[in-house]
Amino acid sequence: MALQATLIYGGMTALLVTLLGANVSRLRGGGVGIGDPLTPELVRPVRAHGNAAEWVPLGILLLLVLELSGAGSRFTLHLLGGSFFLGRVLHAAGVYTRTPLSTVGAGINYLVLLVMSVWAIALRFA
């Protein structure tokens, strides 16, 4: 079975998490180690990366489960995956820029996860 939605959005969100993490490593520059107090310029990048690393696995796992179950149309799965990715990008951008984009992104993230979670539970009892 070709897992087209999971492959594209899993790959894109993994790339996002990797880029956010690489930026943290770049900003640390060998001067701020693990466990050291964060400098002010590191706080937001660390949280943007950490938040993505916390939420992305759950979202991609739910997308995978729905896709493997044969649930919904390709369009629906791409709508969910694309919305999830958009939410993650907006959240990271908002954390970096201190704008409401982080709230918008988090809202999209929660909404998509809620829809996928309820859908997965409903499939169990269908």
Short mmCIF file of the C-alpha atoms (twelve columns), coordinates in Angstrom:
data_MODEL
# 
_entry.id   MODEL 
# 
loop_
_atom_site.group_PDB 
_atom_site.id 
_atom_site.type_symbol 
_atom_site.label_atom_id 
_atom_site.label_alt_id 
_atom_site.label_comp_id 
_atom_site.label_asym_id 
_atom_site.label_seq_id 
_atom_site.Cartn_x 
_atom_site.Cartn_y 
_atom_site.Cartn_z 
_atom_site.pdbx_PDB_model_num 
ATOM 1   C CA . MET A 1   0.000   0.000  0.000  1 
ATOM 2   C CA . ALA A 2   1.382   3.389  -0.971 1 
ATOM 3   C CA . LEU A 3   1.223   5.695  2.024  1 
ATOM 4   C CA . GLN A 4   1.269   8.874  0.010  1 
ATOM 5   C CA . ALA A 5   -0.102  11.293 2.613  1 
ATOM 6   C CA . THR A 6   2.034   9.939  5.438  1 
ATOM 7   C CA . LEU A 7   5.157   9.893  3.281  1 
ATOM 8   C CA . ILE A 8   4.870   13.501 2.127  1 
ATOM 9   C CA . TYR A 9   3.751   15.078 5.408  1 
ATOM 10  C CA . GLY A 10  5.946   12.822 7.523  1 
ATOM 11  C CA . GLY A 11  8.915   13.800 5.383  1 
ATOM 12  C CA . MET A 12  8.067   17.499 5.426  1 
ATOM 13  C CA . THR A 13  7.493   17.669 9.179  1 
ATOM 14  C CA . ALA A 14  10.660  15.650 9.828  1 
ATOM 15  C CA . LEU A 15  12.538  18.143 7.670  1 
ATOM 16  C CA . LEU A 16  11.004  21.004 9.670  1 
ATOM 17  C CA . VAL A 17  12.058  19.437 12.993 1 
ATOM 18  C CA . THR A 18  15.541  18.794 11.591 1 
ATOM 19  C CA . LEU A 19  15.936  22.399 10.394 1 
ATOM 20  C CA . LEU A 20  14.709  23.771 13.707 1 
ATOM 21  C CA . GLY A 21  17.142  21.515 15.568 1 
ATOM 22  C CA . ALA A 22  20.047  22.404 13.281 1 
ATOM 23  C CA . ASN A 23  19.355  26.073 13.930 1 
ATOM 24  C CA . VAL A 24  19.548  25.469 17.685 1 
ATOM 25  C CA . SER A 25  22.877  23.681 17.209 1 
ATOM 26  C CA . ARG A 26  24.139  26.558 15.067 1 
ATOM 27  C CA . LEU A 27  23.124  29.126 17.667 1 
ATOM 28  C CA . ARG A 28  24.737  27.148 20.482 1 
ATOM 29  C CA . GLY A 29  27.980  27.395 18.512 1 
ATOM 30  C CA . GLY A 30  29.864  25.255 20.982 1 
ATOM 31  C CA . GLY A 31  29.452  27.892 23.678 1 
ATOM 32  C CA . VAL A 32  26.233  26.767 25.357 1 
ATOM 33  C CA . GLY A 33  26.164  23.113 26.285 1 
ATOM 34  C CA . ILE A 34  23.321  20.837 27.273 1 
ATOM 35  C CA . GLY A 35  22.247  21.749 30.793 1 
ATOM 36  C CA . ASP A 36  23.798  25.220 30.659 1 
ATOM 37  C CA . PRO A 37  21.445  28.157 31.173 1 
ATOM 38  C CA . LEU A 38  20.032  29.297 27.857 1 
ATOM 39  C CA . THR A 39  21.054  32.667 26.523 1 
ATOM 40  C CA . PRO A 40  18.129  34.946 25.619 1 
ATOM 41  C CA . GLU A 41  18.728  34.377 21.901 1 
ATOM 42  C CA . LEU A 42  18.408  30.608 22.384 1 
ATOM 43  C CA . VAL A 43  15.143  30.447 24.344 1 
ATOM 44  C CA . ARG A 44  12.735  30.819 21.434 1 
ATOM 45  C CA . PRO A 45  14.617  28.565 18.974 1 
ATOM 46  C CA . VAL A 46  14.893  25.846 21.628 1 
ATOM 47  C CA . ARG A 47  11.149  26.046 22.348 1 
ATOM 48  C CA . ALA A 48  10.226  26.092 18.637 1 
ATOM 49  C CA . HIS A 49  12.272  22.934 18.102 1 
ATOM 50  C CA . GLY A 50  11.124  21.275 21.317 1 
ATOM 51  C CA . ASN A 51  7.466   21.954 20.661 1 
ATOM 52  C CA . ALA A 52  7.695   20.521 17.150 1 
ATOM 53  C CA . ALA A 53  9.581   17.477 18.437 1 
ATOM 54  C CA . GLU A 54  6.824   16.934 21.005 1 
ATOM 55  C CA . TRP A 55  3.825   17.159 18.672 1 
ATOM 56  C CA . VAL A 56  4.999   15.978 15.255 1 
ATOM 57  C CA . PRO A 57  5.331   12.265 16.125 1 
ATOM 58  C CA . LEU A 58  1.756   12.108 17.428 1 
ATOM 59  C CA . GLY A 59  0.325   13.845 14.370 1 
ATOM 60  C CA . ILE A 60  2.217   11.701 11.881 1 
ATOM 61  C CA . LEU A 61  1.372   8.516  13.784 1 
ATOM 62  C CA . LEU A 62  -2.337  9.368  13.673 1 
ATOM 63  C CA . LEU A 63  -2.105  10.168 9.970  1 
ATOM 64  C CA . LEU A 64  -0.360  6.837  9.374  1 
ATOM 65  C CA . VAL A 65  -2.980  4.888  11.333 1 
ATOM 66  C CA . LEU A 66  -5.807  6.541  9.411  1 
ATOM 67  C CA . GLU A 67  -4.102  5.949  6.083  1 
ATOM 68  C CA . LEU A 68  -3.329  2.301  6.898  1 
ATOM 69  C CA . SER A 69  -6.936  1.730  7.939  1 
ATOM 70  C CA . GLY A 70  -8.117  2.876  4.512  1 
ATOM 71  C CA . ALA A 71  -10.150 5.619  6.130  1 
ATOM 72  C CA . GLY A 72  -11.324 8.534  4.087  1 
ATOM 73  C CA . SER A 73  -10.350 9.764  0.697  1 
ATOM 74  C CA . ARG A 74  -6.918  10.826 -0.455 1 
ATOM 75  C CA . PHE A 75  -8.171  14.394 -0.390 1 
ATOM 76  C CA . THR A 76  -9.212  14.125 3.269  1 
ATOM 77  C CA . LEU A 77  -5.888  12.614 4.314  1 
ATOM 78  C CA . HIS A 78  -3.971  15.294 2.402  1 
ATOM 79  C CA . LEU A 79  -6.180  17.982 3.914  1 
ATOM 80  C CA . LEU A 80  -5.380  16.710 7.409  1 
ATOM 81  C CA . GLY A 81  -1.667  16.206 6.713  1 
ATOM 82  C CA . GLY A 82  -1.305  19.549 4.954  1 
ATOM 83  C CA . SER A 83  -3.175  21.373 7.689  1 
ATOM 84  C CA . PHE A 84  -1.034  19.709 10.338 1 
ATOM 85  C CA . PHE A 85  2.156   20.734 8.518  1 
ATOM 86  C CA . LEU A 86  0.853   24.287 8.043  1 
ATOM 87  C CA . GLY A 87  0.047   24.490 11.747 1 
ATOM 88  C CA . ARG A 88  3.557   23.362 12.670 1 
ATOM 89  C CA . VAL A 89  5.178   25.909 10.326 1 
ATOM 90  C CA . LEU A 90  2.965   28.743 11.582 1 
ATOM 91  C CA . HIS A 91  3.636   27.827 15.191 1 
ATOM 92  C CA . ALA A 92  7.412   27.772 14.691 1 
ATOM 93  C CA . ALA A 93  7.320   31.051 12.767 1 
ATOM 94  C CA . GLY A 94  5.225   32.656 15.492 1 
ATOM 95  C CA . VAL A 95  7.563   31.489 18.259 1 
ATOM 96  C CA . TYR A 96  10.538  32.942 16.381 1 
ATOM 97  C CA . THR A 97  8.841   36.253 15.565 1 
ATOM 98  C CA . ARG A 98  6.825   36.664 18.778 1 
ATOM 99  C CA . THR A 99  3.612   37.040 16.788 1 
ATOM 100 C CA . PRO A 100 0.130   35.514 17.057 1 
ATOM 101 C CA . LEU A 101 1.131   33.049 14.344 1 
ATOM 102 C CA . SER A 102 2.157   30.712 17.153 1 
ATOM 103 C CA . THR A 103 -1.383  30.776 18.538 1 
ATOM 104 C CA . VAL A 104 -2.902  30.247 15.091 1 
ATOM 105 C CA . GLY A 105 -0.505  27.379 14.414 1 
ATOM 106 C CA . ALA A 106 -1.206  25.770 17.784 1 
ATOM 107 C CA . GLY A 107 -4.944  26.090 17.164 1 
ATOM 108 C CA . ILE A 108 -4.645  24.363 13.793 1 
ATOM 109 C CA . ASN A 109 -2.456  21.690 15.390 1 
ATOM 110 C CA . TYR A 110 -5.002  20.998 18.152 1 
ATOM 111 C CA . LEU A 111 -7.936  20.970 15.741 1 
ATOM 112 C CA . VAL A 112 -6.282  18.525 13.333 1 
ATOM 113 C CA . LEU A 113 -5.150  16.243 16.168 1 
ATOM 114 C CA . LEU A 114 -8.653  16.311 17.642 1 
ATOM 115 C CA . VAL A 115 -10.225 15.388 14.299 1 
ATOM 116 C CA . MET A 116 -7.730  12.591 13.650 1 
ATOM 117 C CA . SER A 117 -8.059  11.242 17.217 1 
ATOM 118 C CA . VAL A 118 -11.858 11.144 17.156 1 
ATOM 119 C CA . TRP A 119 -11.808 9.632  13.672 1 
ATOM 120 C CA . ALA A 120 -9.393  6.895  14.779 1 
ATOM 121 C CA . ILE A 121 -11.568 6.062  17.802 1 
ATOM 122 C CA . ALA A 122 -14.723 6.058  15.670 1 
ATOM 123 C CA . LEU A 123 -13.095 3.641  13.226 1 
ATOM 124 C CA . ARG A 124 -12.522 1.213  16.059 1 
ATOM 125 C CA . PHE A 125 -16.245 1.082  16.812 1 
ATOM 126 C CA . ALA A 126 -17.502 1.272  13.218 1 
# 
